Amino acid sequence: MAVHPRVQTLARTFLANADQEAPGLVEGLYLTGSVALGDFRPHTSDVDFVVVTARTPGGREVEQLRRAHARTRSDMPRPQFNGVHVTWDHLSRDSASCGPLPSVVGGRFRERATSDVNPATWHILAERGIPVRGPHPVELDVWDEPESLRAWSLGSLDEHWRRWRERAGRLVTPRGLAVLGSLAPSWSVLSVSRLHFTLKTGETTSKSGAGSYALHAFPDRWQRIVNECLRVRRGVQAPSLYESALARRRAALDYIEMVLDESLRPGLAVSS
């Protein structure tokens, strides 16, 4: 798969900085997320990574990684470089058993985080991960269990996205106001669609792929908001499909609520 030149430069920049800060520590670098799924959009996408270290970083090594990422952000502020630092052993185990690990979340280095320590990250790495350093993913022993992926997807909808929808529904809050923009509705609508896709198929897809799926999975009344979110995702320079930001916000929130109800209702049929 061809990788966008900015992504290639970002990955090489990080490896150079990491090798200077902590020689020999970083043994593997894999690209996941939108890059691996063929949906990297320079105007909206982050670059998701899995860094494999020779051992679980201790105090000094954590600081070395922190500096490597800080230097990388200074060299290339965009796109954001977000992901998790694991060992080869972590990848061979259920992600739930790994606990919090050094991660970069929203461009910020965190010594202990869990946002990317999940079955979806493991699954994308195993199936489509792009190696920048280290063996090809097909040569790795990556733990990948369909039932855990489905359970994690269901939990993400029930715990994270239901809370997100509730908070975004209050207009005069930072999250509520963010949904008046174009990026937050697109990101959220396509994200919940992607989780619904996983529940139905047992596979993962990109945000754009999730939008295409949603156009066929749900009644026609939802096509307008899905097409609007795909327009934003793809960076199409065309007028909005909505007469106002408030109307788009309401449609996005209603759509998310529908997907949550559809996904979480008892007896939802999923593929085996």
C-alpha positions as CSV (number, residue, x, y, z in Angstrom):
1,M,0.0,0.0,0.0
2,A,1.3,3.5,-0.9
3,V,1.8,5.6,2.2
4,H,1.3,9.4,2.0
5,P,4.7,11.2,1.9
6,R,3.9,13.2,5.0
7,V,3.2,10.0,6.9
8,Q,6.5,8.5,5.7
9,T,8.4,11.6,6.8
10,L,6.7,11.6,10.2
11,A,7.5,8.0,10.8
12,R,11.2,8.5,9.8
13,T,11.4,11.6,11.9
14,F,10.2,9.8,15.0
15,L,12.6,6.8,14.5
16,A,15.5,9.2,14.1
17,N,14.6,11.0,17.3
18,A,13.9,7.8,19.2
19,D,17.2,6.3,18.1
20,Q,19.1,9.4,19.3
21,E,17.3,9.6,22.6
22,A,17.2,5.8,23.4
23,P,19.5,3.8,21.1
24,G,18.3,0.2,20.7
25,L,15.0,0.7,22.6
26,V,12.6,0.9,19.6
27,E,12.6,-2.4,17.8
28,G,9.4,-2.0,15.8
29,L,7.2,0.7,14.4
30,Y,3.8,-0.1,12.8
31,L,1.2,2.2,11.3
32,T,-2.4,1.4,12.0
33,G,-5.6,3.5,12.0
34,S,-6.6,5.4,8.9
35,V,-3.2,4.9,7.2
36,A,-3.4,1.1,7.4
37,L,-7.1,1.2,6.4
38,G,-6.4,3.2,3.3
39,D,-8.3,6.3,4.5
40,F,-5.7,8.8,5.5
41,R,-6.9,12.3,4.9
42,P,-4.2,15.0,5.3
43,H,-6.6,17.7,6.4
44,T,-8.3,15.6,9.2
45,S,-6.5,12.4,9.9
46,D,-4.0,11.5,12.7
47,V,-1.3,9.0,12.2
48,D,-1.8,6.0,14.5
49,F,1.1,3.9,15.6
50,V,2.2,0.9,17.5
51,V,5.8,1.2,18.7
52,V,7.4,-2.0,19.9
53,T,10.2,-1.6,22.5
54,A,12.8,-4.1,23.6
55,R,11.3,-4.1,27.1
56,T,8.6,-2.3,29.0
57,P,10.1,1.2,29.4
58,G,11.2,2.2,32.9
59,G,11.5,5.6,34.4
60,R,14.5,6.8,32.4
61,E,13.3,5.2,29.2
62,V,9.9,6.7,29.5
63,E,11.5,10.1,29.7
64,Q,13.6,9.3,26.6
65,L,10.4,8.3,24.7
66,R,8.7,11.5,25.9
67,R,11.6,13.6,24.6
68,A,11.6,11.7,21.3
69,H,7.9,12.5,20.8
70,A,8.3,16.1,21.8
71,R,11.1,16.5,19.3
72,T,9.0,14.9,16.6
73,R,6.1,17.3,17.4
74,S,8.5,20.2,17.1
75,D,9.8,18.9,13.8
76,M,6.3,18.0,12.4
77,P,3.4,19.5,14.3
78,R,0.9,18.0,11.9
79,P,-0.4,15.4,11.4
80,Q,-0.6,14.2,15.1
81,F,1.3,11.0,15.9
82,N,-0.8,9.1,18.3
83,G,-0.5,5.5,19.6
84,V,0.8,3.1,22.1
85,H,4.2,1.6,23.1
86,V,4.2,-2.2,23.7
87,T,6.6,-5.1,23.8
88,W,6.5,-8.1,21.6
89,D,5.0,-10.1,24.5
90,H,2.2,-7.5,24.9
91,L,1.1,-8.2,21.3
92,S,0.8,-11.9,21.9
93,R,-1.6,-11.4,24.8
94,D,-5.2,-10.2,25.3
95,S,-5.0,-6.4,25.3
96,A,-7.2,-6.4,28.4
97,S,-4.3,-8.1,30.3
98,C,-1.7,-5.5,29.3
99,G,-3.0,-2.6,31.5
100,P,-2.1,1.1,30.9
101,L,1.0,1.6,28.8
102,P,3.0,4.6,27.6
103,S,1.0,6.3,24.9
104,V,0.5,9.4,22.9
105,V,-3.2,10.6,23.1
106,G,-4.3,13.7,21.3
107,G,-0.7,14.6,20.7
108,R,0.2,14.4,24.4
109,F,2.6,11.8,25.8
110,R,1.1,9.9,28.8
111,E,3.1,7.5,30.9
112,R,0.0,5.3,31.5
113,A,-3.0,5.2,29.2
114,T,-5.4,2.6,27.8
115,S,-7.1,4.3,24.9
116,D,-5.2,2.4,22.2
117,V,-4.7,-0.8,24.2
118,N,-7.7,-2.6,22.8
119,P,-8.7,-5.5,20.5
120,A,-9.3,-3.1,17.6
121,T,-5.7,-1.9,17.6
122,W,-4.4,-5.5,17.8
123,H,-6.8,-6.6,15.1
124,I,-5.8,-3.8,12.6
125,L,-2.2,-4.5,13.3
126,A,-2.6,-8.2,12.7
127,E,-4.6,-7.8,9.5
128,R,-3.4,-4.6,7.9
129,G,-0.6,-3.0,10.0
130,I,2.1,-1.3,7.9
131,P,5.6,-2.1,9.1
132,V,8.1,0.8,9.1
133,R,10.6,-1.1,11.3
134,G,10.4,-4.7,12.3
135,P,9.0,-8.0,10.8
136,H,5.8,-7.9,8.7
137,P,2.7,-8.4,10.8
138,V,2.0,-11.8,9.3
139,E,5.2,-13.0,10.9
140,L,4.1,-11.7,14.4
141,D,2.1,-13.6,17.0
142,V,-0.6,-10.9,17.5
143,W,-3.5,-11.9,19.7
144,D,-6.7,-11.5,17.7
145,E,-10.0,-12.9,18.9
146,P,-13.2,-11.9,17.2
147,E,-15.4,-12.2,20.3
148,S,-13.2,-9.8,22.2
149,L,-13.3,-7.3,19.4
150,R,-17.1,-7.4,19.4
151,A,-17.3,-7.1,23.1
152,W,-14.9,-4.1,23.1
153,S,-17.0,-2.5,20.3
154,L,-20.2,-2.9,22.3
155,G,-18.6,-1.6,25.4
156,S,-17.2,1.4,23.6
157,L,-20.7,2.3,22.4
158,D,-22.4,1.7,25.7
159,E,-19.8,3.4,27.9
160,H,-17.9,6.0,25.8
161,W,-20.3,7.0,23.1
162,R,-23.5,7.1,25.2
163,R,-21.7,9.5,27.6
164,W,-20.4,11.5,24.6
165,R,-23.8,11.8,23.1
166,E,-25.3,13.0,26.5
167,R,-22.6,15.7,26.9
168,A,-22.7,16.8,23.3
169,G,-26.5,17.2,23.6
170,R,-26.0,20.2,26.0
171,L,-25.4,23.0,23.6
172,V,-23.7,25.5,25.9
173,T,-20.7,23.3,26.8
174,P,-17.4,22.9,25.0
175,R,-18.4,19.6,23.5
176,G,-21.9,20.8,22.6
177,L,-20.5,23.8,20.8
178,A,-17.8,21.7,19.0
179,V,-20.6,19.8,17.3
180,L,-21.7,23.1,15.6
181,G,-18.5,22.8,13.5
182,S,-18.1,20.3,10.7
183,L,-15.3,18.0,12.0
184,A,-16.9,16.9,15.2
185,P,-20.2,15.7,13.6
186,S,-18.2,13.9,10.9
187,W,-15.8,12.2,13.3
188,S,-18.6,11.1,15.7
189,V,-21.1,9.9,13.1
190,L,-18.6,7.9,11.2
191,S,-17.0,6.5,14.4
192,V,-20.2,5.1,15.8
193,S,-21.0,3.7,12.3
194,R,-17.7,2.0,12.3
195,L,-18.4,0.3,15.6
196,H,-21.8,-0.8,14.4
197,F,-20.1,-2.3,11.3
198,T,-17.8,-4.3,13.6
199,L,-20.7,-5.6,15.6
200,K,-22.4,-6.8,12.5
201,T,-19.4,-8.2,10.6
202,G,-16.7,-8.9,13.1
203,E,-14.3,-6.9,11.0
204,T,-12.9,-3.3,11.1
205,T,-13.2,-0.6,8.6
206,S,-12.2,3.0,8.0
207,K,-14.4,6.0,8.7
208,S,-15.1,6.4,5.0
209,G,-15.8,2.7,4.8
210,A,-18.2,3.0,7.7
211,G,-20.0,5.8,6.0
212,S,-20.5,3.8,2.9
213,Y,-21.8,0.9,5.0
214,A,-24.2,3.2,6.9
215,L,-25.8,4.4,3.6
216,H,-27.0,0.8,3.1
217,A,-27.4,-0.4,6.7
218,F,-29.9,2.3,7.9
219,P,-33.1,3.7,6.5
220,D,-33.0,6.4,3.8
221,R,-33.9,9.2,6.3
222,W,-30.3,9.0,7.6
223,Q,-28.5,9.3,4.2
224,R,-28.3,13.1,4.3
225,I,-26.3,13.3,7.5
226,V,-24.1,10.4,6.5
227,N,-23.4,12.0,3.1
228,E,-22.7,15.3,4.8
229,C,-20.2,13.6,7.1
230,L,-18.5,11.8,4.2
231,R,-18.3,15.2,2.3
232,V,-16.4,16.6,5.3
233,R,-14.2,13.6,5.7
234,R,-13.2,13.6,2.1
235,G,-12.5,17.3,2.1
236,V,-15.0,18.0,-0.7
237,Q,-15.1,21.7,-1.4
238,A,-18.9,21.9,-1.9
239,P,-21.7,23.6,0.1
240,S,-23.0,21.8,3.2
241,L,-26.1,19.7,2.7
242,Y,-27.7,21.5,5.7
243,E,-29.1,25.0,5.8
244,S,-27.5,25.7,9.2
245,A,-24.9,24.4,11.6
246,L,-27.7,23.9,14.2
247,A,-29.6,21.7,11.8
248,R,-26.6,19.6,11.0
249,R,-25.8,19.3,14.7
250,R,-29.3,18.1,15.5
251,A,-29.2,15.5,12.7
252,A,-25.8,14.2,13.8
253,L,-26.9,13.8,17.5
254,D,-30.1,12.1,16.4
255,Y,-28.2,9.7,14.2
256,I,-25.7,8.8,17.0
257,E,-28.7,8.2,19.3
258,M,-30.2,5.9,16.7
259,V,-27.0,3.9,16.2
260,L,-26.6,3.5,19.9
261,D,-30.2,2.3,20.3
262,E,-29.8,-0.1,17.3
263,S,-26.5,-1.5,18.5
264,L,-27.4,-1.9,22.2
265,R,-30.9,-3.3,21.9
266,P,-31.3,-6.9,23.1
267,G,-31.1,-9.4,20.4
268,L,-29.1,-7.5,17.9
269,A,-28.1,-10.0,15.3
270,V,-24.4,-10.1,14.6
271,S,-22.5,-12.3,12.2
272,S,-20.8,-15.4,13.5
